Amino acid sequence: MRVVIIEDEKPAARRLRRMVEKLGIDVECLLHGVEEAVDWFHRHPSPDLILLDIQLSDGLSFEIFESAEISCPVIFTTAYDEYALRAFKLNSIDYLLKPIDDEELAGAIAKYRERISFSQAGIDFEAIRNMLVNPLERSYKKRFTVKLGQRLKMIPVEEIECFYSENKGTYLYTAESRNYLLDTTLDALETALCPDTFFRINRKCIVHIKAIRDIIAYTNARLQIYLYNFDDFQVIVSRDRVKNFKEWLG
């Protein structure tokens, strides 16, 4: 069984490869962008299965299928909510909503093996294109699942004050003054969260609009934000984001 992973975030790609290999499956290669993937598929036969992120750093992944002959099944690995994917879920093997866990991946691989007799998945990439480019069809994450020991806890986005990165980890912080480690990055979160509700104020912090208690002028034409509960460090809007932040506030 030959598997190719297409994921623009290299740490996420390496993690997914380890998860696949734990299932006894060899990963032939990791690809990180549209251009790289198209070049690879021009020089290699289609694999048995592709694990595919939808949004890549240099474009949307459907562009790969417009430029290369690929007929193998696909498992989507995506930050999009299940409702946005409903239109084409039945035509792909499965989708895995980030952050991906081992059980979900194993289930998706099992679905692939059940359908291995089919020559192709019959994926409608035009439907994917239409849903991704039409903002009215977009849907964003509504909740996050975090691990507490052996338990899982679901946190609705309405209860989240901010997301932040610290010491190479990514955390969410709730209105109850609790923080939880996430298995993702702020870059991935930025595309998964509703832009009307969340704004990335700098490279290490994304804030919820309803969590903002006060805003004051700060040095070098920046802004300092005070949230209702979060006070682990100063929350500063980067100078290059101030204009967009003010527009976001309305």
N, C-alpha and C positions, 0 to 999 in steps of 0.2 A: 504493500500500500504506500503510494507516494503522496505526501502532503506538502503543500506550499502555503506559507503564511504571508499575507500581505497586510502590513501594519506599519504606519509611519513613525510611531513612537518606539524607538529601539528597545528601551527597557521593557515595555509591554509586549513587544514581539518576542524577546528572549524568554519572558515569563510564560507566555503562551506556548512556546516551544517546549519548555520544561514540562508543562502540564500535559501536552500531547505525548511526549516521550514517556511520561509516567504510565500512560495507557498502553505502552508497548508498541507505539507507532513511530516510525522514522519520519522526521521532517527533512525534506530534500533541501529547502532553502528558505531564507527570510528575505522578503522584498519590502521596500519601504516607500515606494512612490509609484505613480502612474507610469512615468517614463521608464523607470527601472524595470517595472513589471512587463511592460510592452516589449522591451528589448529582450527580456528573459524568455518570454513565450514565443518570440520569433525564432529563438535559437534552441528551444527545447519542446518536446511533446507535452501535451497537457498532462498534469498529474491526475491522480485518482480523486483528489479532493482539494478544495481551496478553502482556507479560513481567511475571510476577507473583511477588512475594515471598510466602511462606506466612504468616510471623508479622509482623504490623504493630504499630505502637505502640499502637493502640487496639483491637486484636482480631485474630482469625485471618481470613485473606482469604476463606475460604469464605462468610463472612457477607455479603460483597458480592453473591454470586450468589443468596443467599436474598432479597435486597431489590431486585434489579434484573434485568431481562431481558437476559441476555448469552448469545450462542450461538457466539461466535468461538473459535478455537483458543487455547490457552494454552501458553506455555513457562514452566515454573517456574524461578525463581531462588531458591535456598534454601540454608540452612546445614545441612540434614538429609542424613545419609548415604544412599547409594544403596539400602541394604537397607530402610530405612524407607519409601522411595518406590516400592518394587517393585510394590506392590499396584495403584497407579494409573498407573505409567509408561506402560503400553501404551495408555491411554486419552487421555493428553495428547500433545502434539507431542513434548516432551522436557522434561528438567529440567537445570538447570545448577547444579552444586554450587559454592558460593562458596569461595574467590575465583574469579571467572569469568575465563577468558582468551579472547582473540580467536578462536582456532581452535575452541574449543568453541561459542562463540556463532555463528560462521559455519556450523558443522555443524548446529546447531539450526534456523537460518533455512533451510538447504537442505532439512531434513526438512519444514519447514512448506510450502515451495514444492512439494515432491513430493506433499503431501497437500492441496493447495489446492482440489482438485476436491470435497472433502467439505464439506458445508454447516456441520458443527459437529464438535467434537472428541469429544463424548460423554463428557465428564469426570464422574466419579462423585465429587461433592463431599462426599457423605455418607461415602464411604470415607476421604476426607481428614480430615473431622471426627473420625471414630472413631480414626484413627491418631494424630491430634494430641492428643486429650484423654485417650487411654489411655496412661499412662506405660509400661505393659508392652510397648507396640508401638513406643516411641520408640527411635531409634538415634542415636548421636552420632558426630562425626568421629573417625576412627581414625588419620588421618595428614594431613599437610600437604605440599603440593608447593611448593617454593621455587625461584627461578631463581638460577643461578650462572653469570653470563655467558650463554652460549648453551646451557648444560646445565640440566636439571631434576633436583632432588634430592627424594626422598620422605623425610619425617621422621615416624616413628610417634609418636603422642602419648605413649607410654611413655618416650620419650627427651627429652621437653620438661620443663624445670624450671619455666618461667614464660613468660607473655606480658606485655609491658609497652608503654606508649606513651611516646614521647619526641620532642620537636621535631616534632609533628604526624604522626609515623610510628608504626606498630604493628609490634612485633618479637616473635619467639619466641626463646627462649634454651634451648640444649640442655645435656644433662649433659656434653657434650664441650667446654663453655665457648665455644660458637659462637652468634652471634646472626644472625638472618635477618629481612629486611624483608618484611612481609606486606601484601597489598593488601586490607585489611579493617580493621575497628575492634574495639575491645574489647567494645563493645555487641553486635556480631554474634557474636563469639567466645563470649561468655557464654552465649548460647542454643545454640551449636553443640557445646559441650563437655559431657561427662558431669558432672553436678553432684556425683556421689559422688567424683570424682577431682580436679576443679578447683574453686577458690573465688576469687571476685573480692574481694580484701582491701581495695581502695580503688579510686578512679576510674582509676588508671593501672597497675594490676597484677593479674594472675590467676596463682595458684600451683598447682602440682601437689602433691598431698598427700604423695607419696613423696619429694619434693625438700626437704621441711622437715627441717632438721637440729636446730634448737633454737628455742625461743620464750621470750622474756623480757618482763617487765612494762616498759612504756614510759610516758612522761609523759602526763597527761590521760586516764588510764584506757585507753590504747591498748596494743597489743602490738607488739613487734618480732620479726620472723621472720628466722632465718638459714637460707639455703639452702645446699646442699652446694657449689655452684660460683658462683652468681650473686652478684656484689658490686659491680655498677655503681652502685647507690645503696641507701640504707636501705629495707628492705622493712617497711612499717608497716601494721598492720591499723587502719583507721579506727575511731574510737570507736563510731560507729553500726553497725559491722559486727562488733564483738567478740563480742556475744552469739551471733549466728548462726554466727560462725566457730568458737566453742567447741562449739556443737551439731554442726557439720559434722565436727569432729575426732572426735566420739563420746566 
